[in-house]
Amino acid sequence: MVDLALSVFEKERVSIKLSPAGRYNDMFDADPKATYGYLLSELDKRQIGFVEIMRPNGEKPLYGHQPPMEQFPDMVSFFREHFKGVIIGNQGYDPETAEKDVESKLVDLVSFARLHIVNPDLYERIVNGWPVEAKQDMSKWFGGGAEGYTTPAKYAHL
């Protein structure tokens, strides 16, 4: 599919989001280092725009499979070893871990996604050193009404 996309678009406009730690719908890879090592080296050869990596976010073992970080504890550094282009870190980040991974050049950028949903003023919170609300009630995100997804977190700095 990547090669098909590259036949239509410039390489800088092609990207991929990978979830090696995901357990949704029983996702599991018995040898993620072999799988992602090969995939990332092929993507690196093609010089695509970026790779976004979804880190673990507290997933529990499903169907007898190991928890993601026990199976693949060095996931972010492994990605950097195999892909030299732009890497965007996603999921499981707070402002401190994001800064650490960017400063150490494991990732080039971080997208906060869920953290931003519950902190619509996330940028201001980070810049000003205000507390960041980490509690998320996903049951209210996409269903009928303003509570949850469209209701900002309490503004602790006010």
N, CA, C and O atoms as a GROMACS GRO file, in nm:
protein
  632
    1MET      N    1   0.081  -0.119   0.000
    1MET     CA    2   0.000   0.000   0.000
    1MET      C    3   0.086   0.126   0.000
    1MET      O    4   0.051   0.226  -0.063
    2VAL      N    5   0.198   0.122   0.071
    2VAL     CA    6   0.286   0.238   0.076
    2VAL      C    7   0.340   0.268  -0.064
    2VAL      O    8   0.343   0.383  -0.107
    3ASP      N    9   0.382   0.163  -0.133
    3ASP     CA   10   0.433   0.185  -0.269
    3ASP      C   11   0.324   0.239  -0.362
    3ASP      O   12   0.353   0.320  -0.450
    4LEU      N   13   0.202   0.195  -0.343
    4LEU     CA   14   0.092   0.248  -0.422
    4LEU      C   15   0.072   0.397  -0.392
    4LEU      O   16   0.056   0.478  -0.484
    5ALA      N   17   0.073   0.433  -0.266
    5ALA     CA   18   0.060   0.574  -0.229
    5ALA      C   19   0.176   0.656  -0.287
    5ALA      O   20   0.155   0.768  -0.334
    6LEU      N   21   0.296   0.599  -0.285
    6LEU     CA   22   0.412   0.669  -0.340
    6LEU      C   23   0.405   0.684  -0.491
    6LEU      O   24   0.470   0.772  -0.548
    7SER      N   25   0.328   0.600  -0.557
    7SER     CA   26   0.312   0.613  -0.702
    7SER      C   27   0.218   0.729  -0.737
    7SER      O   28   0.213   0.773  -0.852
    8VAL      N   29   0.143   0.776  -0.638
    8VAL     CA   30   0.047   0.884  -0.660
    8VAL      C   31   0.094   1.016  -0.598
    8VAL      O   32   0.076   1.122  -0.658
    9PHE      N   33   0.153   1.010  -0.480
    9PHE     CA   34   0.190   1.129  -0.404
    9PHE      C   35   0.341   1.141  -0.390
    9PHE      O   36   0.413   1.041  -0.399
   10GLU      N   37   0.390   1.264  -0.366
   10GLU     CA   38   0.530   1.282  -0.334
   10GLU      C   39   0.559   1.212  -0.202
   10GLU      O   40   0.472   1.204  -0.116
   11LYS      N   41   0.681   1.162  -0.186
   11LYS     CA   42   0.716   1.086  -0.065
   11LYS      C   43   0.693   1.165   0.063
   11LYS      O   44   0.662   1.106   0.166
   12GLU      N   45   0.709   1.296   0.059
   12GLU     CA   46   0.690   1.379   0.179
   12GLU      C   47   0.545   1.382   0.225
   12GLU      O   48   0.516   1.420   0.338
   13ARG      N   49   0.453   1.344   0.136
   13ARG     CA   50   0.310   1.348   0.170
   13ARG      C   51   0.257   1.212   0.212
   13ARG      O   52   0.138   1.197   0.238
   14VAL      N   53   0.344   1.113   0.218
   14VAL     CA   54   0.304   0.978   0.258
   14VAL      C   55   0.356   0.952   0.398
   14VAL      O   56   0.473   0.976   0.428
   15SER      N   57   0.268   0.902   0.484
   15SER     CA   58   0.307   0.872   0.621
   15SER      C   59   0.228   0.751   0.670
   15SER      O   60   0.137   0.703   0.604
   16ILE      N   61   0.266   0.705   0.788
   16ILE     CA   62   0.199   0.588   0.844
   16ILE      C   63   0.196   0.600   0.995
   16ILE      O   64   0.289   0.652   1.056
   17LYS      N   65   0.090   0.551   1.054
   17LYS     CA   66   0.078   0.547   1.201
   17LYS      C   67   0.080   0.400   1.242
   17LYS      O   68   0.001   0.320   1.192
   18LEU      N   69   0.169   0.366   1.333
   18LEU     CA   70   0.186   0.227   1.375
   18LEU      C   71   0.154   0.213   1.523
   18LEU      O   72   0.183   0.302   1.603
   19SER      N   73   0.094   0.100   1.558
   19SER     CA   74   0.054   0.073   1.696
   19SER      C   75   0.110  -0.062   1.742
   19SER      O   76   0.033  -0.156   1.763
   20PRO      N   77   0.240  -0.073   1.758
   20PRO     CA   78   0.296  -0.202   1.795
   20PRO      C   79   0.255  -0.252   1.932
   20PRO      O   80   0.264  -0.372   1.959
   21ALA      N   81   0.209  -0.164   2.018
   21ALA     CA   82   0.166  -0.205   2.152
   21ALA      C   83   0.016  -0.220   2.161
   21ALA      O   84  -0.036  -0.254   2.268
   22GLY      N   85  -0.056  -0.198   2.053
   22GLY     CA   86  -0.201  -0.204   2.057
   22GLY      C   87  -0.254  -0.342   2.085
   22GLY      O   88  -0.196  -0.442   2.043
   23ARG      N   89  -0.363  -0.347   2.157
   23ARG     CA   90  -0.429  -0.475   2.187
   23ARG      C   91  -0.576  -0.472   2.145
   23ARG      O   92  -0.652  -0.562   2.181
   24TYR      N   93  -0.616  -0.371   2.070
   24TYR     CA   94  -0.754  -0.358   2.026
   24TYR      C   95  -0.792  -0.477   1.938
   24TYR      O   96  -0.716  -0.515   1.849
   25ASN      N   97  -0.907  -0.535   1.961
   25ASN     CA   98  -0.956  -0.650   1.885
   25ASN      C   99  -0.855  -0.763   1.877
   25ASN      O  100  -0.841  -0.827   1.773
   26ASP      N  101  -0.786  -0.787   1.987
   26ASP     CA  102  -0.693  -0.899   1.999
   26ASP      C  103  -0.569  -0.885   1.910
   26ASP      O  104  -0.511  -0.985   1.869
   27MET      N  105  -0.527  -0.760   1.881
   27MET     CA  106  -0.404  -0.743   1.805
   27MET      C  107  -0.289  -0.798   1.887
   27MET      O  108  -0.281  -0.776   2.007
   28PHE      N  109  -0.200  -0.869   1.822
   28PHE     CA  110  -0.082  -0.923   1.889
   28PHE      C  111   0.018  -0.968   1.784
   28PHE      O  112  -0.019  -1.024   1.681
   29ASP      N  113   0.144  -0.942   1.812
   29ASP     CA  114   0.252  -0.986   1.725
   29ASP      C  115   0.352  -1.061   1.811
   29ASP      O  116   0.408  -1.004   1.905
   30ALA      N  117   0.375  -1.187   1.782
   30ALA     CA  118   0.464  -1.270   1.863
   30ALA      C  119   0.610  -1.224   1.853
   30ALA      O  120   0.688  -1.251   1.944
   31ASP      N  121   0.647  -1.155   1.745
   31ASP     CA  122   0.785  -1.109   1.727
   31ASP      C  123   0.785  -0.967   1.671
   31ASP      O  124   0.820  -0.947   1.555
   32PRO      N  125   0.746  -0.868   1.753
   32PRO     CA  126   0.733  -0.731   1.702
   32PRO      C  127   0.864  -0.671   1.654
   32PRO      O  128   0.864  -0.587   1.564
   33LYS      N  129   0.976  -0.712   1.711
   33LYS     CA  130   1.103  -0.655   1.666
   33LYS      C  131   1.134  -0.698   1.523
   33LYS      O  132   1.184  -0.617   1.444
   34ALA      N  133   1.108  -0.821   1.488
   34ALA     CA  134   1.131  -0.866   1.351
   34ALA      C  135   1.034  -0.796   1.256
   34ALA      O  136   1.074  -0.748   1.150
   35THR      N  137   0.908  -0.790   1.293
   35THR     CA  138   0.807  -0.728   1.208
   35THR      C  139   0.836  -0.581   1.186
   35THR      O  140   0.843  -0.535   1.072
   36TYR      N  141   0.852  -0.506   1.295
   36TYR     CA  142   0.870  -0.362   1.282
   36TYR      C  143   1.010  -0.324   1.236
   36TYR      O  144   1.027  -0.220   1.173
   37GLY      N  145   1.109  -0.405   1.267
   37GLY     CA  146   1.243  -0.378   1.215
   37GLY      C  147   1.244  -0.382   1.063
   37GLY      O  148   1.301  -0.294   0.998
   38TYR      N  149   1.180  -0.484   1.007
   38TYR     CA  150   1.172  -0.495   0.862
   38TYR      C  151   1.089  -0.380   0.804
   38TYR      O  152   1.132  -0.313   0.710
   39LEU      N  153   0.972  -0.358   0.859
   39LEU     CA  154   0.883  -0.253   0.808
   39LEU      C  155   0.950  -0.116   0.813
   39LEU      O  156   0.948  -0.042   0.714
   40LEU      N  157   1.010  -0.082   0.926
   40LEU     CA  158   1.073   0.049   0.940
   40LEU      C  159   1.191   0.067   0.846
   40LEU      O  160   1.211   0.176   0.793
   41SER      N  161   1.270  -0.038   0.826
   41SER     CA  162   1.384  -0.026   0.734
   41SER      C  163   1.334  -0.005   0.591
   41SER      O  164   1.396   0.069   0.514
   42GLU      N  165   1.224  -0.069   0.554
   42GLU     CA  166   1.167  -0.048   0.420
   42GLU      C  167   1.109   0.092   0.406
   42GLU      O  168   1.124   0.156   0.302
   43LEU      N  169   1.043   0.141   0.510
   43LEU     CA  170   0.990   0.277   0.507
   43LEU      C  171   1.103   0.380   0.502
   43LEU      O  172   1.092   0.482   0.435
   44ASP      N  173   1.212   0.352   0.571
   44ASP     CA  174   1.328   0.441   0.571
   44ASP      C  175   1.388   0.450   0.430
   44ASP      O  176   1.426   0.558   0.386
   45LYS      N  177   1.396   0.336   0.361
   45LYS     CA  178   1.448   0.336   0.223
   45LYS      C  179   1.362   0.424   0.132
   45LYS      O  180   1.413   0.487   0.039
   46ARG      N  181   1.234   0.427   0.159
   46ARG     CA  182   1.141   0.503   0.074
   46ARG      C  183   1.133   0.651   0.114
   46ARG      O  184   1.074   0.731   0.042
   47GLN      N  185   1.193   0.686   0.227
   47GLN     CA  186   1.200   0.824   0.275
   47GLN      C  187   1.062   0.891   0.282
   47GLN      O  188   1.043   1.003   0.234
   48ILE      N  189   0.966   0.819   0.342
   48ILE     CA  190   0.832   0.876   0.355
   48ILE      C  191   0.834   0.996   0.449
   48ILE      O  192   0.932   1.020   0.519
   49GLY      N  193   0.725   1.071   0.449
   49GLY     CA  194   0.716   1.195   0.527
   49GLY      C  195   0.740   1.177   0.675
   49GLY      O  196   0.822   1.249   0.733
   50PHE      N  197   0.671   1.084   0.738
   50PHE     CA  198   0.692   1.057   0.880
   50PHE      C  199   0.628   0.926   0.919
   50PHE      O  200   0.543   0.871   0.849
   51VAL      N  201   0.672   0.876   1.034
   51VAL     CA  202   0.612   0.760   1.098
   51VAL      C  203   0.561   0.808   1.233
   51VAL      O  204   0.635   0.871   1.309
   52GLU      N  205   0.436   0.777   1.263
   52GLU     CA  206   0.381   0.808   1.395
   52GLU      C  207   0.371   0.678   1.472
   52GLU      O  208   0.317   0.579   1.422
   53ILE      N  209   0.423   0.678   1.593
   53ILE     CA  210   0.423   0.558   1.676
   53ILE      C  211   0.331   0.578   1.795
   53ILE      O  212   0.344   0.675   1.870
   54MET      N  213   0.238   0.486   1.811
   54MET     CA  214   0.150   0.489   1.928
   54MET      C  215   0.215   0.406   2.038
   54MET      O  216   0.230   0.285   2.026
   55ARG      N  217   0.252   0.475   2.143
   55ARG     CA  218   0.311   0.407   2.258
   55ARG      C  219   0.202   0.341   2.341
   55ARG      O  220   0.084   0.369   2.322
   56PRO      N  221   0.240   0.253   2.432
   56PRO     CA  222   0.141   0.192   2.521
   56PRO      C  223   0.075   0.298   2.606
   56PRO      O  224   0.135   0.400   2.641
   57ASN      N  225  -0.050   0.273   2.639
   57ASN     CA  226  -0.124   0.368   2.722
   57ASN      C  227  -0.198   0.292   2.832
   57ASN      O  228  -0.317   0.311   2.853
   58GLY      N  229  -0.124   0.207   2.901
   58GLY     CA  230  -0.183   0.133   3.012
   58GLY      C  231  -0.265   0.014   2.970
   58GLY      O  232  -0.350  -0.032   3.047
   59GLU      N  233  -0.242  -0.039   2.850
   59GLU     CA  234  -0.317  -0.156   2.806
   59GLU      C  235  -0.286  -0.274   2.897
   59GLU      O  236  -0.175  -0.288   2.948
   60LYS      N  237  -0.384  -0.356   2.916
   60LYS     CA  238  -0.367  -0.476   2.996
   60LYS      C  239  -0.353  -0.595   2.902
   60LYS      O  240  -0.397  -0.590   2.788
   61PRO      N  241  -0.291  -0.702   2.951
   61PRO     CA  242  -0.279  -0.819   2.864
   61PRO      C  243  -0.416  -0.874   2.827
   61PRO      O  244  -0.505  -0.884   2.912
   62LEU      N  245  -0.432  -0.908   2.703
   62LEU     CA  246  -0.557  -0.966   2.656
   62LEU      C  247  -0.530  -1.105   2.600
   62LEU      O  248  -0.427  -1.128   2.536
   63TYR      N  249  -0.622  -1.196   2.622
   63TYR     CA  250  -0.616  -1.329   2.563
   63TYR      C  251  -0.484  -1.398   2.590
   63TYR      O  252  -0.434  -1.474   2.506
   64GLY      N  253  -0.426  -1.373   2.707
   64GLY     CA  254  -0.303  -1.439   2.746
   64GLY      C  255  -0.176  -1.379   2.690
   64GLY      O  256  -0.067  -1.431   2.716
   65HIS      N  257  -0.185  -1.270   2.614
   65HIS     CA  258  -0.066  -1.207   2.558
   65HIS      C  259   0.000  -1.117   2.662
   65HIS      O  260  -0.066  -1.066   2.753
   66GLN      N  261   0.129  -1.098   2.648
   66GLN     CA  262   0.204  -1.015   2.740
   66GLN      C  263   0.161  -0.870   2.731
   66GLN      O  264   0.117  -0.824   2.626
   67PRO      N  265   0.174  -0.796   2.842
   67PRO     CA  266   0.152  -0.651   2.834
   67PRO      C  267   0.251  -0.590   2.734
   67PRO      O  268   0.364  -0.638   2.724
   68PRO      N  269   0.212  -0.487   2.662
   68PRO     CA  270   0.295  -0.431   2.556
   68PRO      C  271   0.437  -0.395   2.597
   68PRO      O  272   0.531  -0.428   2.524
   69MET      N  273   0.457  -0.330   2.709
   69MET     CA  274   0.592  -0.285   2.742
   69MET      C  275   0.680  -0.400   2.790
   69MET      O  276   0.802  -0.390   2.780
   70GLU      N  277   0.623  -0.507   2.841
   70GLU     CA  278   0.705  -0.623   2.875
   70GLU      C  279   0.751  -0.692   2.748
   70GLU      O  280   0.861  -0.748   2.744
   71GLN      N  281   0.670  -0.689   2.646
   71GLN     CA  282   0.702  -0.753   2.520
   71GLN      C  283   0.800  -0.668   2.439
   71GLN      O  284   0.883  -0.723   2.366
   72PHE      N  285   0.793  -0.535   2.451
   72PHE     CA  286   0.867  -0.445   2.363
   72PHE      C  287   0.907  -0.320   2.442
   72PHE      O  288   0.863  -0.210   2.409
   73PRO      N  289   0.991  -0.335   2.547
   73PRO     CA  290   1.020  -0.223   2.637
   73PRO      C  291   1.096  -0.108   2.574
   73PRO      O  292   1.086   0.005   2.622
   74ASP      N  293   1.171  -0.132   2.470
   74ASP     CA  294   1.253  -0.028   2.407
   74ASP      C  295   1.193   0.019   2.276
   74ASP      O  296   1.266   0.054   2.183
   75MET      N  297   1.061   0.020   2.267
   75MET     CA  298   0.990   0.048   2.143
   75MET      C  299   1.033   0.178   2.075
   75MET      O  300   1.063   0.177   1.956
   76VAL      N  301   1.036   0.287   2.147
   76VAL     CA  302   1.064   0.417   2.086
   76VAL      C  303   1.208   0.422   2.034
   76VAL      O  304   1.232   0.468   1.923
   77SER      N  305   1.304   0.376   2.114
   77SER     CA  306   1.443   0.376   2.067
   77SER      C  307   1.462   0.277   1.953
   77SER      O  308   1.544   0.302   1.864
   78PHE      N  309   1.389   0.168   1.953
   78PHE     CA  310   1.395   0.071   1.843
   78PHE      C  311   1.348   0.136   1.713
   78PHE      O  312   1.409   0.117   1.608
   79PHE      N  313   1.240   0.212   1.720
   79PHE     CA  314   1.192   0.282   1.600
   79PHE      C  315   1.299   0.376   1.547
   79PHE      O  316   1.324   0.381   1.426
   80ARG      N  317   1.363   0.451   1.636
   80ARG     CA  318   1.466   0.547   1.593
   80ARG      C  319   1.584   0.475   1.528
   80ARG      O  320   1.641   0.526   1.432
   81GLU      N  321   1.621   0.361   1.579
   81GLU     CA  322   1.732   0.285   1.520
   81GLU      C  323   1.702   0.243   1.376
   81GLU      O  324   1.792   0.236   1.293
   82HIS      N  325   1.576   0.216   1.348
   82HIS     CA  326   1.539   0.160   1.217
   82HIS      C  327   1.478   0.261   1.120
   82HIS      O  328   1.463   0.230   1.001
   83PHE      N  329   1.443   0.380   1.168
   83PHE     CA  330   1.385   0.481   1.080
   83PHE      C  331   1.452   0.614   1.112
   83PHE      O  332   1.442   0.664   1.224
   84LYS      N  333   1.520   0.671   1.013
   84LYS     CA  334   1.598   0.794   1.034
   84LYS      C  335   1.518   0.921   1.006
   84LYS      O  336   1.563   1.030   1.039
   85GLY      N  337   1.402   0.908   0.945
   85GLY     CA  338   1.319   1.024   0.912
   85GLY      C  339   1.245   1.076   1.033
   85GLY      O  340   1.281   1.047   1.147
   86VAL      N  341   1.142   1.155   1.008
   86VAL     CA  342   1.064   1.217   1.115
   86VAL      C  343   0.978   1.113   1.185
   86VAL      O  344   0.904   1.037   1.122
   87ILE      N  345   0.988   1.111   1.317
   87ILE     CA  346   0.904   1.024   1.400
   87ILE      C  347   0.822   1.112   1.492
   87ILE      O  348   0.873   1.200   1.560
   88ILE      N  349   0.691   1.084   1.494
   88ILE     CA  350   0.600   1.153   1.584
   88ILE      C  351   0.558   1.054   1.692
   88ILE      O  352   0.505   0.947   1.661
   89GLY      N  353   0.582   1.089   1.816
   89GLY     CA  354   0.539   1.006   1.927
   89GLY      C  355   0.394   1.036   1.959
   89GLY      O  356   0.352   1.152   1.952
   90ASN      N  357   0.318   0.934   1.993
   90ASN     CA  358   0.176   0.952   2.021
   90ASN      C  359   0.136   0.858   2.132
   90ASN      O  360   0.186   0.745   2.139
   91GLN      N  361   0.050   0.901   2.219
   91GLN     CA  362  -0.013   0.822   2.323
   91GLN      C  363   0.084   0.790   2.437
   91GLN      O  364   0.200   0.758   2.413
   92GLY      N  365   0.035   0.800   2.556
   92GLY     CA  366   0.116   0.768   2.673
   92GLY      C  367   0.216   0.876   2.710
   92GLY      O  368   0.303   0.854   2.794
   93TYR      N  369   0.206   0.993   2.648
   93TYR     CA  370   0.297   1.102   2.678
   93TYR      C  371   0.232   1.203   2.771
   93TYR      O  372   0.112   1.231   2.762
   94ASP      N  373   0.312   1.257   2.860
   94ASP     CA  374   0.276   1.377   2.933
   94ASP      C  375   0.381   1.480   2.893
   94ASP      O  376   0.477   1.445   2.825
   95PRO      N  377   0.367   1.606   2.933
   95PRO     CA  378   0.465   1.707   2.890
   95PRO      C  379   0.610   1.671   2.924
   95PRO      O  380   0.700   1.700   2.845
   96GLU      N  381   0.633   1.608   3.039
   96GLU     CA  382   0.770   1.576   3.080
   96GLU      C  383   0.831   1.466   2.992
   96GLU      O  384   0.944   1.479   2.946
   97THR      N  385   0.756   1.357   2.969
   97THR     CA  386   0.811   1.249   2.887
   97THR      C  387   0.826   1.294   2.742
   97THR      O  388   0.917   1.251   2.672
   98ALA      N  389   0.737   1.380   2.697
   98ALA     CA  390   0.748   1.434   2.561
   98ALA      C  391   0.878   1.513   2.547
   98ALA      O  392   0.953   1.494   2.451
   99GLU      N  393   0.903   1.601   2.642
   99GLU     CA  394   1.025   1.683   2.637
   99GLU      C  395   1.150   1.595   2.640
   99GLU      O  396   1.246   1.620   2.567
  100LYS      N  397   1.148   1.492   2.724
  100LYS     CA  398   1.262   1.401   2.735
  100LYS      C  399   1.288   1.330   2.602
  100LYS      O  400   1.402   1.325   2.556
  101ASP      N  401   1.184   1.275   2.540
  101ASP     CA  402   1.203   1.202   2.414
  101ASP      C  403   1.242   1.293   2.299
  101ASP      O  404   1.318   1.251   2.211
  102VAL      N  405   1.192   1.417   2.297
  102VAL     CA  406   1.231   1.511   2.192
  102VAL      C  407   1.376   1.555   2.212
  102VAL      O  408   1.455   1.558   2.118
  103GLU      N  409   1.412   1.589   2.335
  103GLU     CA  410   1.549   1.632   2.363
  103GLU      C  411   1.651   1.524   2.332
  103GLU      O  412   1.761   1.554   2.286
  104SER      N  413   1.615   1.398   2.358
  104SER     CA  414   1.708   1.288   2.331
  104SER      C  415   1.702   1.241   2.186
  104SER      O  416   1.771   1.148   2.146
  105LYS      N  417   1.617   1.308   2.106
  105LYS     CA  418   1.603   1.282   1.963
  105LYS      C  419   1.547   1.143   1.929
  105LYS      O  420   1.567   1.092   1.820
  106LEU      N  421   1.475   1.084   2.027
  106LEU     CA  422   1.404   0.959   1.998
  106LEU      C  423   1.285   0.987   1.908
  106LEU      O  424   1.252   0.907   1.821
  107VAL      N  425   1.221   1.102   1.929
  107VAL     CA  426   1.112   1.146   1.843
  107VAL      C  427   1.139   1.291   1.805
  107VAL      O  428   1.212   1.362   1.873
  108ASP      N  429   1.078   1.333   1.695
  108ASP     CA  430   1.094   1.471   1.651
  108ASP      C  431   0.981   1.560   1.701
  108ASP      O  432   1.000   1.680   1.723
  109LEU      N  433   0.864   1.501   1.717
  109LEU     CA  434   0.744   1.572   1.762
  109LEU      C  435   0.663   1.478   1.849
  109LEU      O  436   0.683   1.356   1.847
  110VAL      N  437   0.570   1.535   1.925
  110VAL     CA  438   0.476   1.455   2.001
  110VAL      C  439   0.336   1.509   1.976
  110VAL      O  440   0.313   1.629   1.982
  111SER      N  441   0.243   1.418   1.948
  111SER     CA  442   0.103   1.459   1.939
  111SER      C  443   0.034   1.405   2.064
  111SER      O  444   0.043   1.287   2.095
  112PHE      N  445  -0.035   1.494   2.135
  112PHE     CA  446  -0.092   1.455   2.263
  112PHE      C  447  -0.232   1.393   2.252
  112PHE      O  448  -0.271   1.318   2.341
  113ALA      N  449  -0.305   1.421   2.148
  113ALA     CA  450  -0.434   1.360   2.120
  113ALA      C  451  -0.527   1.358   2.241
  113ALA      O  452  -0.591   1.459   2.271
  114ARG      N  453  -0.536   1.246   2.310
  114ARG     CA  454  -0.630   1.231   2.421
  114ARG      C  455  -0.607   1.333   2.531
  114ARG      O  456  -0.702   1.387   2.589
  115LEU      N  457  -0.481   1.360   2.560
  115LEU     CA  458  -0.450   1.458   2.664
  115LEU      C  459  -0.503   1.596   2.626
  115LEU      O  460  -0.542   1.674   2.712
  116HIS      N  461  -0.503   1.625   2.498
  116HIS     CA  462  -0.555   1.753   2.451
  116HIS      C  463  -0.707   1.757   2.458
  116HIS      O  464  -0.766   1.863   2.478
  117ILE      N  465  -0.772   1.643   2.440
  117ILE     CA  466  -0.918   1.639   2.448
  117ILE      C  467  -0.964   1.683   2.587
  117ILE      O  468  -1.059   1.760   2.600
  118VAL      N  469  -0.897   1.635   2.691
  118VAL     CA  470  -0.939   1.671   2.827
  118VAL      C  471  -0.872   1.799   2.876
  118VAL      O  472  -0.903   1.847   2.985
  119ASN      N  473  -0.782   1.855   2.796
  119ASN     CA  474  -0.716   1.982   2.828
  119ASN      C  475  -0.713   2.068   2.701
  119ASN      O  476  -0.608   2.082   2.639
  120PRO      N  477  -0.825   2.126   2.663
  120PRO     CA  478  -0.826   2.204   2.538
  120PRO      C  479  -0.729   2.322   2.542
  120PRO      O  480  -0.694   2.377   2.438
  121ASP      N  481  -0.685   2.359   2.661
  121ASP     CA  482  -0.586   2.466   2.677
  121ASP      C  483  -0.448   2.406   2.707
  121ASP      O  484  -0.368   2.467   2.777
  122LEU      N  485  -0.421   2.288   2.653
  122LEU     CA  486  -0.298   2.215   2.685
  122LEU      C  487  -0.173   2.298   2.660
  122LEU      O  488  -0.081   2.297   2.742
  123TYR      N  489  -0.168   2.369   2.548
  123TYR     CA  490  -0.051   2.450   2.518
  123TYR      C  491  -0.025   2.551   2.630
  123TYR      O  492   0.088   2.564   2.678
  124GLU      N  493  -0.130   2.622   2.672
  124GLU     CA  494  -0.114   2.721   2.777
  124GLU      C  495  -0.071   2.656   2.909
  124GLU      O  496   0.011   2.711   2.983
  125ARG      N  497  -0.126   2.539   2.937
  125ARG     CA  498  -0.089   2.468   3.060
  125ARG      C  499   0.060   2.432   3.059
  125ARG      O  500   0.129   2.450   3.159
  126ILE      N  501   0.108   2.382   2.946
  126ILE     CA  502   0.249   2.343   2.938
  126ILE      C  503   0.338   2.466   2.948
  126ILE      O  504   0.434   2.466   3.025
  127VAL      N  505   0.309   2.568   2.870
  127VAL     CA  506   0.393   2.689   2.868
  127VAL      C  507   0.398   2.757   3.004
  127VAL      O  508   0.503   2.807   3.045
  128ASN      N  509   0.286   2.758   3.075
  128ASN     CA  510   0.278   2.829   3.203
  128ASN      C  511   0.305   2.740   3.325
  128ASN      O  512   0.304   2.789   3.438
  129GLY      N  513   0.330   2.611   3.302
  129GLY     CA  514   0.356   2.522   3.415
  129GLY      C  515   0.234   2.490   3.498
  129GLY      O  516   0.247   2.450   3.613
  130TRP      N  517   0.115   2.508   3.440
  130TRP     CA  518  -0.009   2.477   3.511
  130TRP      C  519  -0.032   2.326   3.513
  130TRP      O  520   0.019   2.256   3.425
  131PRO      N  521  -0.106   2.276   3.608
  131PRO     CA  522  -0.134   2.132   3.613
  131PRO      C  523  -0.208   2.084   3.488
  131PRO      O  524  -0.289   2.156   3.430
  132VAL      N  525  -0.178   1.962   3.449
  132VAL     CA  526  -0.243   1.900   3.334
  132VAL      C  527  -0.334   1.790   3.387
  132VAL      O  528  -0.291   1.703   3.462
  133GLU      N  529  -0.460   1.795   3.346
  133GLU     CA  530  -0.558   1.694   3.386
  133GLU      C  531  -0.534   1.569   3.302
  133GLU      O  532  -0.540   1.574   3.179
  134ALA      N  533  -0.507   1.457   3.368
  134ALA     CA  534  -0.479   1.334   3.295
  134ALA      C  535  -0.598   1.239   3.294
  134ALA      O  536  -0.603   1.147   3.212
  135LYS      N  537  -0.694   1.260   3.383
  135LYS     CA  538  -0.810   1.170   3.394
  135LYS      C  539  -0.898   1.184   3.270
  135LYS      O  540  -0.935   1.295   3.230
  136GLN      N  541  -0.930   1.070   3.209
  136GLN     CA  542  -1.009   1.070   3.086
  136GLN      C  543  -1.130   0.978   3.102
  136GLN      O  544  -1.116   0.864   3.145
  137ASP      N  545  -1.246   1.028   3.068
  137ASP     CA  546  -1.367   0.947   3.072
  137ASP      C  547  -1.412   0.925   2.928
  137ASP      O  548  -1.494   1.000   2.875
  138MET      N  549  -1.357   0.822   2.865
  138MET     CA  550  -1.384   0.796   2.724
  138MET      C  551  -1.530   0.760   2.698
  138MET      O  552  -1.575   0.770   2.584
  139SER      N  553  -1.603   0.719   2.800
  139SER     CA  554  -1.743   0.683   2.778
  139SER      C  555  -1.827   0.803   2.736
  139SER      O  556  -1.937   0.787   2.684
  140LYS      N  557  -1.774   0.924   2.758
  140LYS     CA  558  -1.849   1.046   2.725
  140LYS      C  559  -1.795   1.119   2.602
  140LYS      O  560  -1.843   1.227   2.570
  141TRP      N  561  -1.698   1.063   2.535
  141TRP     CA  562  -1.631   1.136   2.427
  141TRP      C  563  -1.716   1.157   2.303
  141TRP      O  564  -1.720   1.269   2.252
  142PHE      N  565  -1.782   1.058   2.255
  142PHE     CA  566  -1.844   1.069   2.123
  142PHE      C  567  -1.994   1.043   2.124
  142PHE      O  568  -2.051   1.009   2.020
  143GLY      N  569  -2.058   1.060   2.237
  143GLY     CA  570  -2.199   1.028   2.236
  143GLY      C  571  -2.286   1.136   2.295
  143GLY      O  572  -2.264   1.177   2.408
  144GLY      N  573  -2.381   1.180   2.223
  144GLY     CA  574  -2.488   1.271   2.258
  144GLY      C  575  -2.469   1.365   2.375
  144GLY      O  576  -2.488   1.324   2.490
  145GLY      N  577  -2.434   1.482   2.352
  145GLY     CA  578  -2.425   1.581   2.458
  145GLY      C  579  -2.287   1.641   2.470
  145GLY      O  580  -2.189   1.591   2.415
  146ALA      N  581  -2.283   1.750   2.544
  146ALA     CA  582  -2.158   1.826   2.555
  146ALA      C  583  -2.066   1.770   2.663
  146ALA      O  584  -1.945   1.797   2.660
  147GLU      N  585  -2.119   1.693   2.758
  147GLU     CA  586  -2.036   1.648   2.868
  147GLU      C  587  -1.928   1.551   2.817
  147GLU      O  588  -1.958   1.456   2.744
  148GLY      N  589  -1.806   1.575   2.856
  148GLY     CA  590  -1.696   1.487   2.818
  148GLY      C  591  -1.614   1.542   2.703
  148GLY      O  592  -1.522   1.620   2.724
  149TYR      N  593  -1.648   1.501   2.582
  149TYR     CA  594  -1.566   1.534   2.465
  149TYR      C  595  -1.558   1.683   2.439
  149TYR      O  596  -1.452   1.735   2.406
  150THR      N  597  -1.669   1.753   2.452
  150THR     CA  598  -1.668   1.895   2.421
  150THR      C  599  -1.665   1.984   2.544
  150THR      O  600  -1.667   2.106   2.532
  151THR      N  601  -1.662   1.924   2.662
  151THR     CA  602  -1.655   2.002   2.785
  151THR      C  603  -1.510   2.008   2.831
  151THR      O  604  -1.450   1.904   2.858
  152PRO      N  605  -1.453   2.128   2.840
  152PRO     CA  606  -1.313   2.138   2.883
  152PRO      C  607  -1.293   2.086   3.025
  152PRO      O  608  -1.384   2.089   3.108
  153ALA      N  609  -1.172   2.038   3.050
  153ALA     CA  610  -1.136   1.997   3.185
  153ALA      C  611  -1.143   2.119   3.276
  153ALA      O  612  -1.140   2.233   3.230
  154LYS      N  613  -1.151   2.094   3.404
  154LYS     CA  614  -1.151   2.207   3.498
  154LYS      C  615  -1.020   2.284   3.483
  154LYS      O  616  -0.913   2.224   3.474
  155TYR      N  617  -1.031   2.411   3.482
  155TYR     CA  618  -0.913   2.495   3.467
  155TYR      C  619  -0.849   2.516   3.605
  155TYR      O  620  -0.887   2.606   3.680
  156ALA      N  621  -0.751   2.430   3.636
  156ALA     CA  622  -0.689   2.431   3.768
  156ALA      C  623  -0.612   2.559   3.794
  156ALA      O  624  -0.586   2.593   3.909
  157HIS      N  625  -0.575   2.631   3.690
  157HIS     CA  626  -0.494   2.750   3.709
  157HIS      C  627  -0.578   2.874   3.740
  157HIS      O  628  -0.521   2.978   3.771
  158LEU      N  629  -0.711   2.866   3.733
  158LEU     CA  630  -0.796   2.982   3.761
  158LEU      C  631  -0.821   2.999   3.909
  158LEU      O  632  -0.891   3.093   3.949
   0.00000   0.00000   0.00000
